[in-house]
Amino acid sequence: MLFIPKIANIADDFGVILMVGFKKLLVTVCATILPLVGWAQFDSQRTQYMHSVSAYNAGAIAQNDMCNVLGTYRLQWAGFSNAPTDIVVSGDIPLNISGTKHGLGVTFQNDKVGLFENQAFSLKYAYQMRLWRGTLGLGLDLGFLNQAFNFDDCVTGGSEFSNDSHKDKGSDPMLQGVSSDQNDMAFNVGFGAYYSDDEMYVGLSVLNLNKPSFEFGESEETDIPRIFYLTGGYDMALSNEDYHLKPSALFRTDFSTSQFDLDCLVDYKKKFMGGLGYRWGDSFDFLIGCNLLNGLFLGYAYDLPISKMIKSGGSHEVCLKYSFKLELAKKNKYKSERIL
């Protein structure tokens, strides 16, 4: 029976080799991707993406076996007139059907950028399966996008404060055939895969899979490109187990412009957390958070812009999340002749 310990030693050595190989592969991938990342910025950003993965990856729906309600508000580039704002509200619930795990969710987003207002409503479904030491979720995102253009506030000629500035709208070729506010709706599809265990998570998803488009005026058309998200994170216990180090990253691209976020949080007794982040070529980020009550989390992030093109008071983001168990089992009821 001496071959049994030898097999165990070989398995341990193989595990070490596999882990070292994975780390080398991760470094290689990062070294390859980072030089290709463009400096362009997306209209809608989330600095606290690690707390709201299900908003952009349907595979993460209800993977923690809890009901989750999430709300985020973001003010981009404070101090700018008509600064972009973004509001996201979502909820999801786990389901057990014949011994299999599923998740259902809903998300609403309202995004204002200049004269444009974009709204999105989506229903999400995920199938959860056990894989290795954790859970793999495969999710589908179905919904609608609505884009509105505020023509009445459009100024194309003269001074923004002059009385006759609106008279020049017709001279702008982009506004030919436009005489009032524009509003159009399109169907939208997304897909996501998300794996997590007690120590790490990784997810890959794509939104706007069907490349929805909106009509603008008589001849113009706005196309929404596919956006791919790659995210991952790790939960590392330190020598003092009251402290956990939680590095995370998010890379997203439409293969025209790209964005890369790298963050690291320190968690104290699963109660308080804080850390720093860097959005490649765009901003330094400061994050704090606190578990106020059982299952209720409040987070705040401030982005300090470093781009020479952006001069503002920075960006502010607030996140509120509540996770709880939904008990559907009926409790035993006792009748008493003294209570009629």
C-alpha positions as MATLAB code, in Angstrom:
seq = 'MLFIPKIANIADDFGVILMVGFKKLLVTVCATILPLVGWAQFDSQRTQYMHSVSAYNAGAIAQNDMCNVLGTYRLQWAGFSNAPTDIVVSGDIPLNISGTKHGLGVTFQNDKVGLFENQAFSLKYAYQMRLWRGTLGLGLDLGFLNQAFNFDDCVTGGSEFSNDSHKDKGSDPMLQGVSSDQNDMAFNVGFGAYYSDDEMYVGLSVLNLNKPSFEFGESEETDIPRIFYLTGGYDMALSNEDYHLKPSALFRTDFSTSQFDLDCLVDYKKKFMGGLGYRWGDSFDFLIGCNLLNGLFLGYAYDLPISKMIKSGGSHEVCLKYSFKLELAKKNKYKSERIL';
ca = [
       0.000    0.000    0.000;
       3.031    2.294   -0.248;
       1.843    3.566   -3.639;
      -1.042    5.476   -1.996;
       1.154    8.156   -0.305;
       3.183    8.406   -3.523;
       0.014    9.111   -5.532;
      -0.999   11.762   -2.997;
       2.448   13.415   -3.265;
       2.234   13.389   -7.067;
      -1.228   15.004   -6.896;
       0.097   17.725   -4.573;
       3.052   18.409   -6.901;
       0.742   18.554   -9.907;
      -1.490   21.057   -8.079;
       1.516   23.290   -7.345;
       2.700   23.111  -10.964;
      -0.796   23.896  -12.217;
      -1.087   26.943   -9.916;
       2.342   28.295  -10.980;
       1.417   27.773  -14.621;
      -1.874   29.602  -14.136;
      -0.089   32.599  -12.544;
       2.419   32.739  -15.420;
      -0.452   32.568  -17.926;
      -2.285   35.384  -16.125;
       0.828   37.599  -16.212;
       1.310   36.846  -19.913;
      -2.292   37.672  -20.762;
      -2.137   40.972  -18.841;
       1.141   41.902  -20.515;
      -0.437   41.208  -23.907;
      -3.746   42.972  -23.322;
      -2.672   46.134  -21.515;
      -0.719   47.698  -24.395;
      -3.805   47.270  -26.599;
      -6.140   49.054  -24.227;
      -7.300   52.377  -25.698;
      -7.679   55.556  -23.669;
     -11.259   56.235  -24.770;
     -13.886   56.320  -22.039;
     -17.294   54.734  -22.028;
     -20.321   56.896  -21.335;
     -21.442   54.654  -18.484;
     -18.906   53.491  -15.890;
     -19.058   51.634  -12.586;
     -16.190   51.984  -10.165;
     -17.838   49.570   -7.687;
     -18.266   46.879  -10.333;
     -17.168   44.186   -7.856;
     -20.397   44.722   -5.870;
     -22.712   44.613   -8.918;
     -21.395   41.896  -11.236;
     -24.935   40.724  -12.096;
     -25.634   44.126  -13.716;
     -23.332   43.210  -16.617;
     -23.110   39.412  -16.289;
     -26.362   37.436  -16.041;
     -24.420   34.315  -15.008;
     -23.908   35.841  -11.539;
     -27.647   36.007  -10.844;
     -28.489   34.595   -7.364;
     -25.248   32.606   -7.177;
     -24.889   33.388   -3.463;
     -28.215   31.606   -2.737;
     -29.637   34.901   -1.496;
     -32.214   37.375   -2.707;
     -30.329   40.513   -3.733;
     -31.602   44.065   -4.236;
     -29.121   46.610   -5.592;
     -29.219   50.318   -6.348;
     -26.373   52.521   -7.634;
     -26.154   56.204   -8.521;
     -23.223   57.787  -10.340;
     -22.463   61.431  -11.116;
     -19.745   61.621  -13.756;
     -17.434   64.672  -13.889;
     -19.070   66.810  -11.218;
     -19.001   70.506  -12.090;
     -19.729   70.070  -15.788;
     -22.995   71.428  -17.161;
     -25.274   68.467  -18.004;
     -22.754   66.075  -16.446;
     -23.505   62.397  -17.207;
     -25.530   60.523  -14.574;
     -26.257   56.828  -14.284;
     -28.871   55.043  -12.135;
     -29.125   51.255  -11.876;
     -31.731   49.297   -9.886;
     -31.745   45.492   -9.917;
     -33.040   42.494   -8.022;
     -32.628   38.721   -8.271;
     -33.926   35.634   -6.545;
     -32.644   31.996   -6.372;
     -34.873   29.078   -7.343;
     -34.504   25.350   -6.628;
     -36.372   23.179   -9.116;
     -36.151   19.377   -8.840;
     -32.724   19.575   -7.234;
     -31.321   22.057   -9.765;
     -30.384   25.684   -9.105;
     -31.688   28.608  -11.130;
     -31.860   32.375  -10.766;
     -34.257   35.046  -11.987;
     -33.524   38.755  -12.018;
     -34.603   42.127  -13.336;
     -32.554   45.290  -14.021;
     -33.495   48.865  -14.859;
     -30.948   51.483  -15.924;
     -31.319   55.178  -16.705;
     -28.293   56.884  -18.237;
     -28.138   60.605  -19.168;
     -25.307   61.884  -21.361;
     -25.676   65.428  -22.658;
     -28.784   65.651  -24.840;
     -29.239   61.867  -24.858;
     -31.114   59.778  -22.295;
     -30.801   56.008  -22.490;
     -33.033   53.595  -20.607;
     -32.667   49.832  -20.387;
     -34.966   47.192  -18.937;
     -33.946   43.538  -18.887;
     -35.029   40.194  -17.508;
     -32.233   37.823  -16.539;
     -32.106   34.055  -16.124;
     -29.210   31.895  -14.918;
     -28.649   28.169  -14.578;
     -26.243   27.284  -11.762;
     -24.211   24.061  -11.683;
     -21.522   22.682   -9.402;
     -18.052   22.724  -10.958;
     -14.751   21.856   -9.239;
     -14.827   23.595   -5.848;
     -17.433   26.194   -6.781;
     -20.392   27.084   -8.969;
     -20.637   27.930  -12.662;
     -23.539   30.107  -13.771;
     -24.698   30.465  -17.384;
     -27.026   33.411  -17.846;
     -29.231   34.999  -20.496;
     -30.224   38.666  -20.596;
     -33.318   39.730  -22.585;
     -34.715   43.240  -22.617;
     -35.257   46.561  -24.337;
     -33.196   49.696  -24.854;
     -34.802   53.093  -25.288;
     -32.868   56.124  -26.536;
     -34.230   59.674  -26.403;
     -32.732   62.864  -27.877;
     -33.736   66.215  -26.372;
     -34.020   68.412  -29.468;
     -35.507   71.407  -27.638;
     -32.321   71.932  -25.603;
     -30.031   71.605  -28.617;
     -27.854   74.670  -29.392;
     -25.793   74.641  -32.583;
     -25.114   78.294  -33.466;
     -24.071   81.538  -31.810;
     -23.692   81.751  -28.077;
     -25.307   79.214  -25.754;
     -26.889   82.162  -23.958;
     -28.088   84.131  -27.034;
     -31.797   84.371  -27.863;
     -31.343   83.380  -31.503;
     -29.104   80.341  -30.988;
     -31.900   77.842  -31.775;
     -32.420   79.397  -35.223;
     -29.297   77.704  -36.554;
     -30.402   74.101  -35.863;
     -31.383   73.555  -39.455;
     -27.812   74.255  -40.614;
     -26.445   71.242  -38.758;
     -26.372   68.221  -41.133;
     -26.815   65.875  -38.162;
     -30.179   67.527  -37.423;
     -31.623   67.381  -40.937;
     -35.169   66.059  -40.730;
     -35.252   66.523  -36.941;
     -37.828   69.020  -35.683;
     -38.755   67.602  -32.288;
     -37.526   65.279  -29.530;
     -36.491   61.835  -30.811;
     -37.375   58.550  -29.139;
     -36.744   55.002  -30.340;
     -36.729   51.518  -28.799;
     -34.814   48.345  -29.673;
     -34.694   44.727  -28.492;
     -31.513   43.682  -26.698;
     -29.815   40.354  -25.882;
     -26.886   39.504  -23.626;
     -25.099   36.384  -22.355;
     -22.794   35.706  -19.424;
     -20.744   32.939  -17.795;
     -19.617   33.331  -14.177;
     -17.608   30.983  -11.941;
     -16.952   31.484   -8.230;
     -15.828   29.555   -5.165;
     -14.900   30.529   -1.607;
     -11.728   32.336   -2.706;
     -12.106   33.683   -6.240;
     -14.433   34.551   -9.080;
     -14.089   35.061  -12.829;
     -16.695   36.081  -15.385;
     -17.022   36.642  -19.136;
     -20.082   38.282  -20.680;
     -21.290   40.159  -23.737;
     -24.030   42.799  -23.868;
     -25.837   44.086  -26.975;
     -25.233   40.718  -28.601;
     -27.697   41.475  -31.423;
     -26.208   44.971  -32.020;
     -29.443   46.984  -31.585;
     -29.840   50.250  -33.505;
     -31.930   53.427  -33.218;
     -33.274   55.672  -35.946;
     -32.341   59.336  -35.678;
     -34.056   61.871  -37.939;
     -34.672   60.895  -41.559;
     -31.431   59.143  -42.424;
     -29.194   58.846  -39.380;
     -28.968   55.621  -37.382;
     -27.297   54.986  -34.036;
     -25.737   51.532  -33.697;
     -25.022   50.064  -30.248;
     -21.889   47.877  -30.456;
     -21.363   44.604  -28.660;
     -19.507   45.138  -25.392;
     -17.467   42.311  -23.889;
     -16.710   42.159  -20.143;
     -13.953   40.122  -18.518;
     -13.780   40.344  -14.724;
     -12.136   38.511  -11.869;
     -11.295   38.813   -8.194;
      -9.634   37.017   -5.302;
     -10.267   36.878   -1.540;
      -6.968   36.448    0.320;
      -6.859   35.964    4.098;
      -3.880   37.695    5.737;
      -1.876   36.474    8.731;
      -4.392   38.281   10.921;
      -7.616   36.595    9.807;
      -9.630   39.693   10.686;
      -8.187   41.243    7.517;
      -8.787   40.052    3.965;
      -7.142   41.440    0.835;
      -9.505   41.549   -2.180;
      -7.868   42.467   -5.505;
     -10.144   42.626   -8.554;
     -10.063   43.693  -12.203;
     -12.497   44.542  -14.982;
     -11.673   44.734  -18.680;
     -14.310   45.716  -21.220;
     -14.133   46.454  -24.903;
     -16.151   46.844  -28.079;
     -12.905   46.370  -30.082;
     -12.987   50.052  -30.950;
     -12.452   51.493  -27.470;
     -11.447   49.663  -24.303;
     -11.273   50.229  -20.578;
      -9.308   48.504  -17.832;
      -9.972   48.844  -14.067;
      -7.668   47.466  -11.380;
      -8.675   47.662   -7.694;
      -7.627   46.348   -4.316;
      -9.804   46.433   -1.198;
      -8.985   45.562    2.412;
     -11.845   43.959    4.354;
     -11.905   44.125    8.163;
     -14.028   41.518    9.956;
     -16.442   41.483    6.996;
     -17.729   44.767    8.370;
     -15.638   47.599    6.953;
     -13.706   47.841    3.722;
     -11.676   50.397    1.832;
      -9.122   50.550   -0.912;
      -7.705   52.103   -4.041;
      -8.268   51.616   -7.737;
      -6.895   52.741  -11.065;
      -8.811   53.177  -14.319;
      -6.212   52.943  -17.054;
      -5.355   56.404  -18.359;
      -8.452   57.954  -16.785;
      -8.570   58.166  -12.986;
      -7.392   57.121   -9.540;
     -10.279   55.702   -7.516;
     -10.952   55.699   -3.764;
     -13.474   53.185   -2.377;
     -15.017   52.658    1.053;
     -17.851   50.440    2.253;
     -19.619   49.222    5.354;
     -22.037   46.425    6.232;
     -24.533   48.525    8.163;
     -26.872   45.739    9.222;
     -27.211   42.046    8.587;
     -27.136   41.875    4.781;
     -27.259   45.648    4.151;
     -24.183   47.142    2.468;
     -23.412   50.794    1.679;
     -20.499   51.731   -0.572;
     -19.055   54.970   -1.903;
     -16.430   55.647   -4.572;
     -14.699   58.813   -5.711;
     -12.817   59.022   -9.016;
     -10.021   61.578   -9.299;
      -9.482   62.255  -13.024;
      -5.907   62.227  -14.305;
      -6.620   62.783  -17.985;
      -5.524   66.221  -19.233;
      -8.713   66.339  -21.308;
     -10.953   66.239  -18.240;
     -10.987   69.117  -15.749;
     -13.740   68.497  -13.205;
     -14.458   67.947   -9.538;
     -14.216   64.199  -10.070;
     -16.937   61.549  -10.129;
     -19.076   60.275   -7.267;
     -20.749   56.872   -6.983;
     -23.018   55.456   -4.259;
     -23.997   51.790   -4.000;
     -26.652   50.282   -1.707;
     -27.154   46.507   -1.622;
     -29.375   44.270    0.498;
     -29.076   40.467    0.545;
     -31.434   38.213    2.473;
     -32.834   34.692    2.660;
     -36.375   34.180    1.446;
     -38.090   31.635    3.698;
     -41.077   30.133    1.918;
     -41.562   27.119    4.199;
     -44.711   27.234    6.270;
     -44.213   27.415    9.990;
     -46.049   25.067   12.335;
     -49.213   26.609   13.696;
     -50.766   25.520   16.993;
     -54.383   26.096   17.826;
     -55.583   26.791   21.344;
     -59.102   26.663   22.694;
     -58.278   29.771   24.685;
     -57.700   31.770   21.443;
     -60.856   31.688   19.300;
];
